[in-house]
Amino acid sequence: DTGVSQNPRHKITKRGQNVTFRCDPISEHNRLYWYRQTLGQGPEFLTYFQNEAQLEKSRLLSDRFSAERPKGSFSTLEIQRTEQGDSAMYLCASSGRAGADTGELFFGEGSRLTVL
Amino acid sequence: GEDVEQSLFLSVREGDSSVINCTYTDSSSTYLYWYKQEPGAGLQLLTYIFSNMDMKQDQRLTVLLNKKDKHLSLRIADTQTGDSAIYFCAESYMDSNYQLIWGAGTKLIIKP
């Protein structure tokens, strides 16, 4: 397994457009997380999946954001009607290896969104 | 609510030891982690400690946990230029499916 993979790595879009990011987690992991990170800040939790079920979503998350993990494998994060304030690095992480679960998160390289 | 605090910057000379500190408020954490983030890169787990441990050593890294004071530290021996990065402290709770609470990160600056 090559680790957590995210694409695209960088997306530039105009305000009002929709964007979608994809995350392919480590295959043995059952938990998948989306975080957002802006310069000089720690990761901000967005949402979390256990297998295909979305178990938690940040109360701060606008309803323009939606995430899916249809078959409990890869996940997508869609942002509708993007705003300049959405510009950030979107990080995906997975965890939950059966029999060796320390809660350790394995992060992808992130998808950087720039909204013009 | 839960909170994790770190100082924003630490400057050390190459070859010296770096000590990055972190305080947290919730005593029911299960694991405490140190993640490293290099410029333009994702987050990489450096080490973690289970909450019933006091110390963990892994090569140049030493983690100390003081549960009474809710204080976690990361010591990097013989700091090298490649250690320049932002170091994040985080805590998790088994009961919350390992949801992580993150500090804002400490930027480690290495002086020649």
Interface residues (C-beta under 8 A of the other chain):
Chain A: R31 G40 Q41 G42 P43 F45 Y48 Q50 L55 E56 L91 A93 S95 G96 D101 T102 G103 E104 L105 F106 F107 G108 E109 G110
Chain B: T30 Y31 Y33 A41 G42 L43 Q44 L45 Y48 F50 F88 A90 S92 M94 N97 Y98 Q99 L100 W102 G103 A104 G105
